[in-house]
Amino acid sequence: MENGDSLPAAAAAGGRVRLNVGGKLFETTVSTLQTAGPDSLLAALATRSSNRNDDDEEGEGGEPVFIDRDPEIFSIFLSLLRSGRLPSTARRFSSQELADEALYYGVEGQLRAAMSPPPFSGIDASVIATVRPASDAVPTAFSAGAGDGSVWIAHGGQISCYDWGLAHVGTIRTHLDAVTSLRRVWSDVAAIGSETSPGVHFYDAASARRVGSVHWSDPSDPRVYKARVAAMADSGDSVFASFECRHRENCVLVIDKSSLRSGSEIGRNSGNSAKSLVPTKLKFIPENNLLFGSSVTSGAFGCSGYIRLWDVRSGDMVWETNEPGSGRSSRFGDSFADADVDPEESKIFKVCSKSGDVGFADLRRLGDDPWVYLEEKNPSLRNTGTGGGGGGSGNNITTLLIHCYRKQVFVGREGALEVWSPVKGGEESSVCENSYTHRRNYVDKEEGTSSRGIISRMEGGGERLFVSREDVEGIEVWESSNFAGAIPVS
């Protein structure tokens, strides 16, 4: 408190407490203040008040507790403690102002719960904000891995951190010219890499300094030199980083989180063909202890690439598909443009480069051709020409992206975003152990949506989906809402 010489308290009869906040008098109950939690300032005031007896000279008629803070915001918090909801007057203040005051009173948990968006549903999603760093505002990478709706954005050689309320909490200047890989591996620590500079580097946001670096090296092989990072993922105890050298030697290096030292190598390749390129997407599957990796390249004859699964404990590859190659006998020539894995549903999803169709493979039923394709029920809304115009276009990788989050599959088609959501029952039950099919919806289909720019990256975090677009400043923040512009087309 501001008047730290003493802490008077008004213990009113019936457990009432009188407070003077910024010159405005409030009267509430001990039980209401205790709702703030045992470690809060308000609970401390309530405890002190309840311990005074009714004959204390600072009782109901005594001097109320003085708190030198904003009375309007305190009124909002008092309403929050009473009802569990924010009153309409909270709209007068920014999330940063409310968060700062909540930290002082010790009610940040209650404020976060009240301000959190509803459970994320792609079919009801719309853009609620665009987070733009102050300088070099075109994002080069971002990470929403904390799971609380916060996001860290790399722009140039800097990382700007935004909390659960999307308020800016700090910017770190790194030693790299351009951060192109970013993974938040702890609440305050990020792993970063660059396509132009070697190594994985760990930065602590609290101290704004580098706390460790890891390089891929092999004294027996002179080609392994100044390896750069292409993708990253992490588990509870490890960071996985795919490295590529100038001679195209590549591997996935396992880094121990506790010591920030390199460990084993996974999937080492020479990188001389599409089947041995460096993985550009990594994702850990905790239930199976598997690491998902994929890579796609585009040429005169279309897209080609691979999807692989490695056992993290042994480092062995347990399954792979190469396109063109294996795993596409039912759709020859229509190789995937992007792929992702849904750990919750134990499925791999891909989007085809020519047709734009979405297919999935069950991790429990993998084989030479495990793909099942999701069908559009409305013939007039099938993906005619959305795959980039055929194999010779050479731009399929940038126009088609896929991302799995919260049992939903999001597909970026140039500037448009769609979602495939699970629906109970359906014909797919006969080919899938889980008894549901997927329904397709266009998200935020307002006029001019595609002019926003080509979607370059998607990542879910908390009850949000974060989307970046090529050469466009800032990160779009998507939340579900009853007023979103989703159009069901099934």
N, C-alpha and C positions, 0 to 999 in steps of 0.2 A: 504493500500500500504506500501511497505518497506520504501520508502523515505517520511515519514509522515510529515516532516517539512513544505512542501508546496505542492501544487497540480497544477503545471503549465499545460497548455493545449494549443495545437496548433489549433487555429480556422482558418482553411484554407478557401479560397474563394470557394464558391459553397458548403459549408457544409462539407469540408474535415477535417480529423483529422489525425495528425501524431503521431505515438507512437514508442517508443524505448523499446522493450521487450528483456531483457537479452543481449543487445548490438546489436540487429538486428532491423532495421528500418521497420516500417509498415505504410502504408497510406490507410485509409479507409474513410467512410462517417459517418456523424452523424446518419443517419437513420439506417445504418447497426448496429452500436453499440446500438442503442435504441431497436433493436430487442431482445436484451438480457433481456428486462423487466425493469420496472421502479425502482425496488429495487436492481438492479445489480450494480456492480462497473463500468462496461463498460457504462451503461446508465448514470451514474453520470458524467463520463468523457465527454460523448457526450453532456449532458446538459450544463456543464460548458463551453465547447467549443463553443456551439451555442449561449451562452449569451455574448461572447466577440465580440466586434466590429472589423471590418476589419483593423482598424488602430492600434490595440494593438501591443505592441512591441514583444509579444510572438505569433504573427500571423504565417502566412505560413513560413516565414523565421526564426522564433524563435526556441527556444529549444523545441524539442518534449517531450512529457510525457515519463518519464522513469519508467518502471515496471520491477522489479527484479525477473522475472520468466522465465520458459523455453520457448524460442521462437518457438520451433517446435510444442509444444502443443498449444501455442497461435495461430499459423497458422491454426491448425486443427479447433479450435473454431471459428476463423474468417470465415473459409469455411462453418462451420455449420450454422453460422448466415446468411450467404449469400444465401445458397441453401437449408437449412433444412436437410441436409444429411452429414454424416461423410465421409471425403475423405479416399482413400485407405491408406494413410500414418498413419491413426489412429491405424492400426494393429501393428505398432511398439511398442505401449504402452499397458500396462495392464489396465484393467478396473478400478483398484484401483488408478493408476496414473492419469488417465483421470478424475475420480470422485473427487480426491483431488483438482486438478487444477480448475475443474468446480465450486466447492464450493467457491474457492477464487474469481473467476470472477463473480459468481452469475448466471451461465448458467447451473446449474444442471438439471433444468427442460427440457431444450432443449436437453441436452446430454442423459437424460433418455429416452426421446421420440425417439431419433435417434437410441439408442442401444436396445430398447425394441424388443423382438421377435415378429414375425407376430402373428395374431390371432391363438389361439391354435386349431389345428386340429389333432385328434388322428391318422387318417389314413396317415398323413404325418409326424409323430413324430419320432424322433431319439434321442439318448443320446448325448448331447452336452458337458456335463461336469459331473464330480463326485466330490462332495464336501466332503472333509475328514477333520474332526477336528484333531488338532495336537496330542492329547492324548486320550486314550480310544476311538479309532476311530470307533468302532462298535456302531451304533446308538441304543439307547434304546427307543427313541421316537423323533418325530419332528413335527413342526407346520409351515404351510405356509398360515396361516389365514389372513395375512395382505392384500392380494390381489394385491401386487405390484411385485410379483415374488421373494420376499425375503423369507428366511427360517431360522428357529431357530431349532437347533439340540441338543437333550439331549444325552450325552454320559457319562455313569457312573453317578456321582453326579454333572456334569457340564452342562451348556447350552452355546453353541457357536452360535453367531448371525452372519448371513450373509445378506448383503443388496441386493437391486434389481440387482446389478451388480455381485452378488455372491462373493463379497469381504468380508473378515472377519472384523467385526467391534468391536468385543469384546467377551470375555468369562466370564460367571458368575459361580462362585463356590457356590453351594447350600449346605445346611446342610444335605441333603439326600445322602445316599450311592449310590442309583440308582434311577434316575427319569424315570418312566415308563409311565407316562401320562403327556402330555404337550399341552397347549392351549394358543396361543397368544391372549389375550383378549383386549389389547390396543396396540398402536404402540410401546410402551416401556415396557409393563408389560405382564408377562406370568403367567398363573396358572399352577402349577405342582403338581403331586402326585406320589405315589410309591406303588408298590404291597407289600412292606416290612415295610413301615413306615406309620403311620396314618396321615390323614388330607390333605386338599388342601392348598397350600402355594402360595403366590403371590410375585413375584420378579420383581423389577424395573431394567431394563438393564442399564439405564443411570447412576444410582447410585450404581449398583451392590449390592443391599441389599434387604432383605425381608421386604415387606411393610404390610403384613397381613397374617393371617392363619385362617382357618375355619375347625372345627371338627364336626362330627356328634355325637350328644349325646342325650340321653333320660333318665332322672333321674328315670323314672318309670320302665325302662327295663334294668336290669343289663347285658343283653347280648350285648347291644349296647356299645361297649368299644373298643377303638383303631381301629376305622374303617379305612380301606384302600381304595384307589381310584382305580376303574377299568376303567373308561372312563369319558370324559368330552366333553361338547359342550357349546356354548354361544349364546346369543341373544344381542340385543342392550343394555339391562339393566340388564341382569342376566347371571350367569354362572351356568350350570347344571353339577353336578358331581355325578356319581353313586358310592356309598360306600358299602363296604362289611365288616362285622365283623368276628371275629374268629369263632363265632357260626353260621355263614352264614346268619345272619340277614342282609338285604340289602335294600337300597332305593336310589332314586335319590333326592339329596338335591338341592334346589334352593338357590343360593347365590346372594345377591344384589351387583351389581357392584359399586354403589356409596359409600356404607358403608363397603363393604367386610364383611357382616354379613349374617349368615344363615337365611333362611326363611322357606318356607313350604317344606314338604316332598311329593314326588310323587312315587307311585307304590311300597309301602313297602311290602317286602316278607320275608318268613322264610328261603328260599334258600335250602329247603330239597329235591327238585326235579328239573327236567329240566325245568319245567314250572315256577319255582320261583327263578331261578339263577339270579345273579346280571347282569344288562345290561353291555355288553362289547363294545357296539358301541352306541353312541348317536349322534343325529343330529337335529338341530332346523329347522323347516319349517316356515319361517316368514309369508308367505301369509295366511296360515291357523292357525297360532299361535299354532302349534302342535309340540310336541317333539317325535321324532322317537327313539325307542330303540330296540335292538335285543341282543340275546345271543344264542350261539350254544355250545353244548358239544358233544363229540364223545365217543362211547363205542363199545362193542362187536357186537352190532346189528346196528351200523352205527351212523349217526348224529341225534340229536334231539335238538330242541330249540324253540324259539318264536320270533315273531315280534309284537311290540305294539306301539300304538299311544296314547299319553296323551294330553289333553287340558291343556295348561300351566296355563291359568287363574284359572280354577277350580281344577286342579290336577286330574281330572277324566280320566280314560282310556276310549277312544271312540271306539277303535277297537283293536283286537288281532287275531293272528293265531298261533297255536301250531303245530309243526311238529316233530314226528308223532302226529297226532291229527286232528285238523280241517284245512281247507284250502288247502287240497291236494288230494281231492277225485279223480281227474283225473290222479294222479301220485302217487299212494299209494306206500309207502316205499322209495320214492326218495326225501327225505327231503333236505332242503337247507343247504349248507355248509357256506354260507355268504350272507348277504343282505345289501342293502344301499338304500337311498332315493334320488331322484332328485327333489329338491324343485322347480326348474324352470319349469319342466314338470309335477309336481304333480303326480309322479309315484314312486312306490316302486319296486326295482329290486332285484332278488335273483338268485344265481347260485346253481344248484342242485348237491348234493354230489356224486351221483352214475353216472348219465348220463352226468353231466357237462353242461346241458342245462341251458339257461338263460330265466327267466320268469319275467313278470311285472304285477303289479296291479295298476289300476288307483285310486288315492285317492278319486275321486268323485264317484266311483262305487264299493266301497268295499262291500264284503258280505262274505258268508261262503267259497266260492271257487272262488276268483276273478282273478285267474292267467291266463294270456295269455302267451304262450311260443313263443319266437323268433325262426324262422325256418332257418336252414342252407340250402340255395338253391343248393349248390354243394354237392351231396351225398358222394363224395370221401373225403370230408373234414369235415365230422361230427365228434363230440367229442367221438370217440371210445376209451374207456378206459382212458379218461382224468380225470375222477372223483375220482381217487384214488384206483380203483381196486375193488370196492364193499363195502358193509356195514361193513365187518369185518376188513377192513384195519386199521381203527382207526387213519388215518392221513389226512383225507379229509379237516379238517379245515385249516391245514397249507399249503395245496397244491392248494386250490381254494379260491381266494379273488375277491371281486367286489367293484368297486368305481365309483360313478357318478360325472361327472364334465363337465360343459359347454354343457349340453344336450347330452353328450356322456357317454357310459357305458364301463368301462375298466375292463377286467377280467384277473387276474393273474392265470395262470395254471402252477404250479411249477415254472420253470424259464422263461416261455414264457409269453408274454403280447399280448392281443388282444383287439380290440375296436369294439363296435357296434355303428355305427353312424346313425342318422336319415336321411331318404331319403324320399322325397315327393312322395305321392301316395302309391299304394301297397295294398295287400289284408287286411293288418291290419287295414285299414281305417274303415272297417265294425264293428270292435270291439273296436275301440279307437276313442275318440272324435277328437284328432288331426290327420290330414290327412297325416300321414307318416308311413313308416315302418322303420326297422333298417337293415343296411347292415353290415356284419361282415368282418373285415380285420385283418390279422396278422400284428403286428407292429414289425419293426426291425428284420425281420426274416433272420438274418445272421447265418452262420454256427458257432456253439458254443454258441449261445445265452442262451440255457438252462443251460449251465455249469456255468453261472454267479452266480447261487444260487437261492434258492426258494424265491419268492417275499413274503415279510412279511407285507408290508404296502404301501399304495398309498395315495397321497393327492395332489389335485390341488391348485395352487396359481398363480394369475396373468395369464400370457400366458404360464404357465409351468405345468408339472406334475412331482412330486417328488416320487421316488420309493426307498424303502429300501429292502434289502435281508437278509435272516437269516445268522448270523455269518459272514457277509461281511462288510468290512469297508466302511464308507461313504454313501452318498445319491446320487443316480442317478438323474440328471436333464434332463428332456425330453422337447424338443421344436419341433414345427412343422417346416418343411423345405422342400423346393422343391427337395432336394437331399436325403430325407430320404428313408429308405428301406421298405416302406409299400407295401404289395402285395395284391391287391384286389382279393377276391375269390368269390364274389357274382355272 
